[in-house]
């Protein structure tokens, strides 16, 4: 499964919103030193109940717009 995600780091709480074709993920982690990317992978693992190793950021490591591949879904 491939998802197009818009990430909002530095939010007040972690939140997942599916708005039509665009998925918005709000994270409390700051966008420094890859912390938001790590938090995103962990959050998606919990949300979809899959292993963290099955989640891969394909595109957008340094952008808020990301393409995510989840292998076990």
Order of alpha helices (4+ residues) and beta strands (2+ residues): beta-beta-beta-alpha-beta-beta
